[in-house]
Amino acid sequence: MRRFLTVLTAAVAVVAFSSMVFAQAPTQTKTEKKAEKAATKAEPESATGKVAKVDEAAKTFTVTTKSGDKDFTLAADAKITAGTKTEKVADLTG
C-alpha cells in the first residue's frame, strides 16, 4: 500500500507540473494567424509613367510618374507587360 501511495503521489506531481508547462505555452489567436498570413502575401503594384533607370543585375527599376519616382524590385516569377506584350527587364531601357 505504501508503494502504491508513492507511485500515485509521483504521478500527481508529474501531471501538476506538466499542466503548468502547457498553461504557459503561447498560442496564436485566429486574428494573429490571419495577420501573419496577410503579411506574407504580397500585393501586386503598378505604375504608369516612364522608366527612368534599370538595374538588371539587382532586378530593380524606377518609374517616373506624375506624383514622383517609384522604385520596384522584381520577384523571380514577376511578369512585366507593356500593353498586351510581355517584356523582359532588359527591354525596359528601350
MARTI-408056 format. One line per 10 residues: number of its first residue (from 1); their letters; for each residue y, z, x of N, C-alpha, C. Coordinates in Angstrom, 1 decimal, always signed. Each point is the difference from the previous one (the first is absolute). Example, Ala and Ser with C-alpha at 12.3 -4.5 7.8 and 13.67 -1.06 7.14 Angstrom:
2
1 = AS = -5.7 +7.8 +13.2 +1.2 +0.0 -0.9 +1.2 +0.0 +0.9; +1.1 -0.7 -0.4 +1.1 +0.0 +0.9 +1.1 +0.8 -0.8;
//
This chain:
94
1 = MRRFLTVLTA = -1.2 +0.0 +0.8 +1.2 +0.0 -0.8 +1.3 +0.0 +0.9; -0.1 +0.7 +1.0 +1.2 +0.1 +0.9 +0.3 -1.4 +0.7; -1.1 -0.7 +0.3 +0.2 -1.3 +0.6 +0.6 -1.0 -1.0; -0.4 +0.2 -1.3 +0.5 -0.9 -1.0 +1.5 +0.2 -0.2; +0.4 +1.3 +0.0 +1.4 +0.3 -0.1 +0.8 -0.5 +1.1; -0.5 +0.0 +1.2 +0.7 -0.5 +1.2 +0.1 -1.5 -0.1; -1.0 -0.7 -0.4 +0.1 -1.5 -0.2 +1.0 -0.3 -1.1; -0.1 +0.7 -1.1 +0.9 -0.2 -1.1 +1.5 +0.2 +0.4; +0.2 +1.1 +0.8 +1.4 +0.2 +0.4 +0.5 -1.1 +1.0; -0.9 -0.5 +0.8 +0.4 -1.0 +0.9 +0.3 -1.3 -0.8;
11 = AVAVVAFSSM = -0.8 -0.3 -1.0 +0.2 -1.2 -0.8 +1.3 +0.1 -0.7; +0.4 +1.2 -0.6 +1.2 +0.1 -0.7 +1.2 -0.1 +1.0; -0.1 +0.5 +1.2 +1.0 -0.2 +1.0 +0.2 -1.4 +0.4; -1.0 -0.8 +0.1 +0.1 -1.4 +0.4 +0.7 -0.8 -1.1; -0.4 +0.3 -1.3 +0.6 -0.7 -1.1 +1.5 +0.4 -0.1; +0.3 +1.3 +0.2 +1.4 +0.4 -0.1 +0.9 -0.7 +1.1; -0.5 +0.0 +1.2 +0.8 -0.7 +1.1 +0.1 -1.5 -0.2; -1.1 -0.6 -0.5 +0.1 -1.5 -0.2 +0.9 -0.3 -1.1; +0.1 +0.8 -1.0 +0.9 -0.3 -1.2 +1.5 +0.1 +0.5; +0.3 +0.9 +0.9 +1.3 +0.1 +0.5 +0.4 -1.2 +0.8;
21 = VFAQAPTQTK = -1.0 -0.6 +0.8 +0.3 -1.2 +0.7 +0.3 -1.2 -0.9; -0.8 -0.1 -1.1 +0.2 -1.1 -0.9 +1.3 +0.2 -0.8; +0.4 +1.2 -0.2 +1.2 +0.2 -0.7 +1.2 -0.4 +0.8; -0.1 +0.0 +1.3 +1.1 -0.3 +0.9 +0.1 -1.5 +0.3; -1.0 -0.7 -0.3 -0.1 -1.5 +0.4 +1.1 -0.7 -0.9; +0.8 -0.8 +0.7 +1.0 -0.7 -0.7 -0.6 -1.2 -0.8; +0.6 -0.2 -1.2 -0.5 -1.1 -0.8 +1.2 -0.9 -0.4; -0.2 -1.3 -0.2 +1.0 -0.9 -0.4 +0.0 -0.1 -1.5; +1.2 +0.0 -0.5 +0.1 -0.2 -1.5 +0.0 -1.5 -0.3; -0.1 -0.4 -1.2 +0.0 -1.4 -0.4 +1.3 -0.6 +0.4;
31 = TEKKAEKAAT = +1.1 +0.7 -0.1 +1.3 -0.5 +0.3 +0.1 -0.3 +1.5; -0.5 +0.9 +0.8 +0.0 -0.2 +1.5 -0.8 -1.2 +0.4; -1.2 -0.1 -0.7 -0.8 -1.2 +0.4 +0.6 -1.3 -0.4; +0.7 +0.0 -1.2 +0.7 -1.3 -0.4 +1.2 -0.3 +1.0; +0.7 +1.1 +0.4 +1.1 -0.2 +0.9 -0.5 -0.5 +1.3; -1.1 +0.5 +0.5 -0.5 -0.5 +1.3 -0.5 -1.4 -0.1; -0.6 -0.4 -1.1 -0.5 -1.3 -0.2 +1.2 -1.0 -0.1; +1.1 +0.4 -0.7 +1.1 -0.9 -0.1 +0.7 -0.2 +1.3; +0.0 +1.1 +0.9 +0.7 -0.1 +1.3 -0.7 -1.0 +0.9; -1.3 -0.1 -0.1 -0.8 -0.9 +0.8 +0.1 -1.5 -0.5;
41 = KAEPESATGK = +0.3 -0.2 -1.2 +0.1 -1.3 -0.6 +1.4 -0.6 +0.2; +0.1 -1.0 +0.8 +1.3 -0.6 +0.3 +0.3 -1.1 -1.0; +1.3 +0.0 -0.4 +0.5 -0.9 -1.0 +0.5 -1.3 +0.8; -0.2 -1.2 -0.5 +0.5 -1.2 +0.6 +1.5 +0.0 -0.1; +0.7 -0.5 +1.1 +1.4 -0.1 +0.1 +0.4 -1.5 +0.0; +1.2 -0.3 -0.5 +0.5 -1.3 +0.1 +1.5 +0.0 +0.3; +0.5 -1.1 +0.5 +1.4 -0.2 +0.2 +0.3 -1.5 +0.0; +1.2 -0.3 -0.5 +0.5 -1.4 +0.0 +1.1 -0.1 +0.9; -0.1 -0.9 +0.9 +1.1 -0.2 +1.0 -0.5 -0.9 +1.2; +0.7 +0.2 +1.1 -0.3 -0.9 +1.2 -0.7 +0.9 +1.0;
51 = VAKVDEAAKT = -1.1 -0.5 +0.6 -0.7 +0.7 +1.1 +0.9 +0.0 +1.2; +0.4 +1.2 +0.5 +0.9 +0.1 +1.1 -0.8 +0.0 +1.3; -1.0 +0.8 +0.1 -0.8 +0.1 +1.3 -1.4 +0.3 -0.3; -0.9 -0.5 +0.9 -1.5 +0.2 -0.2 -0.5 +0.5 +1.3; -0.9 +1.0 +0.0 -0.7 +0.5 +1.1 -1.5 -0.3 -0.3; -0.5 -1.1 +0.5 -1.4 -0.4 -0.3 -1.0 +1.0 +0.6; +0.2 +0.6 +1.1 -0.9 +0.9 +0.7 -0.1 +1.3 -0.8; +1.1 +0.5 -0.5 +0.0 +1.2 -0.8 -0.2 -0.2 -1.5; +0.0 -1.2 -0.4 -0.2 -0.4 -1.4 +1.1 +0.6 -0.8; +1.3 -0.1 +0.4 +1.1 +0.4 -0.7 +1.0 -1.1 -0.2;
61 = FTVTTKSGDK = +0.8 +0.1 -1.0 +1.1 -1.0 -0.2 +1.2 +0.7 -0.8; +1.2 -0.6 +0.2 +1.1 +0.6 -0.7 +0.6 -1.1 -0.9; +0.3 +0.3 -1.3 +0.6 -0.9 -0.9 +1.4 +0.5 -0.3; +1.0 -1.0 +0.1 +1.4 +0.3 -0.3 +0.2 -0.3 -1.5; +0.4 +1.0 -0.7 +0.2 -0.2 -1.5 +1.5 +0.3 -0.3; +0.4 -0.1 -1.2 +1.4 +0.3 -0.4 +0.3 +1.4 +0.2; -1.0 +0.9 -0.2 +0.2 +1.4 +0.2 -0.2 +0.5 +1.4; -0.4 -0.8 +0.9 -0.1 +0.4 +1.4 -1.4 -0.5 +0.5; -0.3 +0.5 +1.3 -1.3 -0.4 +0.6 -1.1 +0.9 -0.5; -1.2 -0.6 -0.1 -1.2 +0.7 -0.5 -1.1 -0.3 +1.0;
71 = DFTLAADAKI = -0.6 +1.0 +0.6 -1.1 -0.2 +1.0 -1.3 +0.1 -0.7; -0.9 -0.9 +0.4 -1.4 +0.0 -0.5 -1.0 +0.1 +1.1; -1.1 +0.7 -0.2 -1.1 +0.1 +0.9 -1.2 -0.6 -0.8; -0.7 -1.0 +0.6 -1.1 -0.6 -0.7 -1.3 +0.7 +0.2; -0.8 +0.2 -1.1 -1.3 +0.5 +0.1 -0.9 -1.1 +0.5; -1.2 +0.3 +0.4 -1.0 -0.9 +0.5 -0.3 -1.1 -1.0; -0.1 +0.4 -1.3 -0.3 -0.9 -1.1 +1.1 -0.5 -0.8; +1.3 +0.1 +0.6 +1.2 -0.4 -0.8 +0.0 -1.5 -0.2; +0.6 -0.4 -1.2 +0.2 -1.4 -0.4 +1.4 -0.2 +0.0; +0.5 -1.1 +0.7 +1.4 -0.4 +0.0 +0.1 -1.3 -0.8;
81 = TAGTKTEKVA = +0.8 +0.0 -1.0 +0.2 -1.3 -0.8 +1.4 -0.4 +0.0; +0.2 -1.3 +0.1 +1.4 -0.6 -0.2 -0.2 -1.0 -1.1; +0.5 +0.5 -1.2 -0.2 -0.9 -1.2 -1.5 +0.1 -0.3; -0.7 -1.1 +0.0 -1.4 -0.1 -0.3 -0.8 -0.1 +1.2; +0.6 -0.2 +1.2 -0.7 -0.2 +1.3 -0.3 +1.3 +0.6; -1.2 +0.2 +0.6 -0.3 +1.1 +0.8 +0.4 -0.2 +1.5; +0.7 +0.9 +0.6 +0.6 -0.1 +1.3 -0.7 +0.9 +1.0; +0.2 -0.3 +1.3 -0.4 +0.9 +1.1 +1.2 +0.7 +0.5; -0.2 +1.0 +0.8 +1.1 +0.8 +0.6 +0.8 -1.0 +0.9; -0.7 -0.8 +0.8 +0.7 -0.9 +0.9 +0.9 -1.0 -0.8;
91 = DLTG = -0.4 -0.4 -1.2 +0.8 -0.9 -0.8 +1.3 +0.5 -0.6; +0.1 +1.4 +0.1 +1.2 +0.6 -0.6 +1.3 -0.3 +0.8; -0.2 -0.3 +1.3 +1.2 -0.3 +0.8 +0.7 -1.3 -0.3; -0.7 -0.9 -0.5 +0.5 -1.4 -0.2 +0.7 -0.1 -1.3;
//
